[in-house]
Structures are given as C-alpha cells and as structure tokens.
Amino acid sequence: MREESLSIRAKDEEIEIKTSRSDIAATLIKGIVGAAPVVGPMVAEVVSTVIPNQKLDRLIIFVKVLEDKIKYIEEDVLKEKIKSEEFTDLLEDGLNQAARALSEERKQYLASLLKNSLTKDELSHIEEKKLLSILSELNDIEIIVLKYESLYPEEQDDFWEAHKEIFERPDVYVGAPQENIDRDALYNSYRENLIRLGLLKGK
C-alpha cells in the first residue's frame, strides 16, 4: 500500500506523519473529534464513508469553524437535528466543498449555511441544498468579492486592504498591456457571475 506524508496542525503543534491511506482516515477522524467535540463525531462518521482521503487539514479546520458557529445552540436540540437525514445530506455536500476550500471566506460561508440549517426553519431542505449548490459555482475570488459587497461601508476599507491584490483594478486604455486587459476582463467576469446567480445587483 502506498504511503503518504501528512501534515496536521493539532493544538498548535505541527505534526508530520508518514502513514498508509487507512491510517490517514483514522487520523482524520481522531483530529475532527478532538477539534469539535459536539459536532465532530457526526462529521467523522460522514467523512469516513464519503471522503476519507481528502485534504485532511482543510477538513479539520473547517469542522472547528463549524463547531465555533454552533456551540451556542442548545445541546439537546443540536444532537437531535444533526442526526436528521436532511442535515446529513447537507453535511456531505458541505464537507465535499470544504475539502477543496482554500479561502477563509469560503469556509465561513459553508459553516454559516450549515449552522443556519440547524437554527432556522425559513428555508426548506431543497432550498438549503440549492444555496450550497450556488456556493459551489463560485470561485474563491468571487466569494471574497461577495463578502466585500456584504460589509458595511466602514468595514470595507480594511477588507479591501487585506485583499487589495484582488480589488486593485489595472489601468485599461488603448494600447494597454495585454496583462492589464486580461486582469480587468477576469474581474468583470467575477462580478458578472455573481450578478447571473442573483447574488449581486447589476449596475
């Protein structure tokens, strides 16, 4: 069986291990349960059957984000809801996306959608799955643009500065370098996709 090198951050320690694929799955489950005692066991059960060999560090970080968002829910209510077929279905979709999530903003959006499915009854299961599906159609830059547009004006400056490599628009003029033209076209395509999905209003 092929061995892989795995790096997991647990309790502020960087652990390098060389292990088999079966051991990777076991390590993931242990890390998830340790990072999130309430929701962790439920997540670990899903992960072990759905995505046992995905990016482990991303999943553990995501589950901790989710745990932080749901820790204020009454435990009896939480335990009942997370065992429902509807939440398990959403969780599988969310974990598949979380395994590919690179940005903090995407992890936060995913965790918020799952948390809202536990705490709010306004949306049906089908509608909640649709929101997750829409999120999967967005790349990380589109997530960041959407986050920026959702902030209050006084919050936007700091967020813009933190992501200025995305928001700084290149000069486009007759004879401009092709790189500038391409970057501007890409940024416009991000906004157009958000507008197409109904997440931003066209100007």
N, C-alpha and C positions, 0 to 999 in steps of 0.2 A: 504493500500500500504506500502511495506517495506521501512524503512528509512535507509539511509547510511550516514556514516561520510565521509566528503570530505575535503581534504586539497589542497588549490590552492595558489600558490605564485603569487601575483599581485602587481606590483610597489613596490618591496622589502618588502612587508608585507605578513606574513603567516596568512592565514585566515582559520579558522576551521568552517565548517558549517555542520549542520545536516539537511538533506533535502530528499525529495522524488525523485524518478527517473526522473519524469518530470521536477522538479526543477534543477536537475543535468544537463540535456540537455540545459536548459535555461542559467544556469551559465556558461557552456562551451561556448556557442555561444557568450555571453557577454564578456568573457575573451579573446576569439580569436579575436573578432572585436577590442577590446581595445589594444591588443598586436600588431596587424598588421592591421592598418587602410586601407591599399591598398588592400592586398590580403585577409584580414580577412573575410569580408562579403561573399566573394565567398566560402572560406573554410567552414565558418559556415553553409552555405546553404547545402553544401555536407555532412558535419558531421551530421547535424540534421536529414538527411534521411538515412544515411549509417551506421554510428557508433555512435549513440547518447550516449551510456553508456560505452564507453571505458575509458581507463586511461586518465582522463582529463588533469592532469598536464603535461603529456608527449606530448599530442597534442598541448597544448598552447605553450610549449617551442619549439616544432618543428616548429609551424607556425611562431614564432618570428625568428627562424633561417632562414626560407624560406624568410620572409619579408626582412631580412638583405641582403640576396643574390640578391633579385630582385629590391631593392629600387632605383637602378641606371638606370633601364630600363625606357625609356620614357613612361610617364603615359598613353598617348592615345594608344600607341602600346600595353602596358601591359593590359589595360582594354579590348581591342579587343580580344587579344589572350586568356586571362584566361576564357573568356566566350565561347570558342570553345568547341565542343563536345570532340575533341581529348584531350585537356588539362583536362577537367572534368574527363574523363576516367582515365588518368594518375594520377590525383589528388586523386581519390577514392582509387586506388591501393596504392599510396604513404601514404595516411592517415591511411589505414589499417595497413601498416607496421610500421608507426610512432607510432601508439598506443601501439605497442609491443617493440619499440626500447628502449634499456637500455643504450647503449653507445653513447657518443657524436659523435664518428666517424660515426656510422650508421645514426644518424640524419643529419650529414653534407653531407654524400653521397646521401641520399634521397633528401635533399634540392637541391643539385647540379644537380641531374638528372632532377628534375622538372624545375629548372631555365634554364638549357640548352635546354629543350624542348620549352621554350619561346623565347630564344635568338638565337638558331642555327637551321639551316634548313638542316644540313647534313644528319640527320637520319630521317627515316620515323616513323610514329606513331607506326607501328608494331615493329620496331627495338627498339624504346624507351620503349615500354611495355616489350620487351624481356630483356632489361637491368634491369628494375625493378624486373622482374621475377628472374633473376640471383641473384640480391641482396637479394631476399627473401630466396634463398637457402644457404646463408652464415650466420653462427652464428657470435656473436659479436667478438669472438676471431679471427676468420678468417678475419673480417673487419679490425681489428687492425693490423694483420699480413700484409694484403694487403696495408694498409696505410703506414706501415713501409717501405715496399719494394718500394713504390712510392716516398719516400723522397730522397732528395739529401744527399750524404754521411755526409756532415757537419750538417745536421738536424737529422740524425738518432740517434746519441748518446743521445740527450735529450729525444727523443721519447722512446727509449729503456729503459732509466732510469725511465720514467714515467710509463712504463708497464713491468717492469722487472720481475714481478711475472709470466708473460706470456712467456717472451723470455729467461729466465734463464733455461737452459736445465739441467735436472738431470743427474748424473753420472750413466751410464748403463754399467754393466760388468757382467761377470759370477758370480752368487751369489748375484747380486744387489737386494735390497729390491723390492718387487713387486710394491710398490707405485711408485718408480722411473721408473720401466719398463712401468707401465701404463701411467704415465705422458708423457714419451717420445713417446709412441705409439700415444697418443692423439695429441701431437704437430705435429707429422708426418702426421696424418690424416688430420689436418687442411691444411697443405701445399699441400697434395695430392688432396684435394677437390678444392683448388684454381687452381692447375695445370689442373685438369679434366675439369674445367669450362673455361680454356683458359685465366685465369687472371694472372697466373704466368708461367714462363718457367721452365721446369724440369731441374734438374742439373745432 
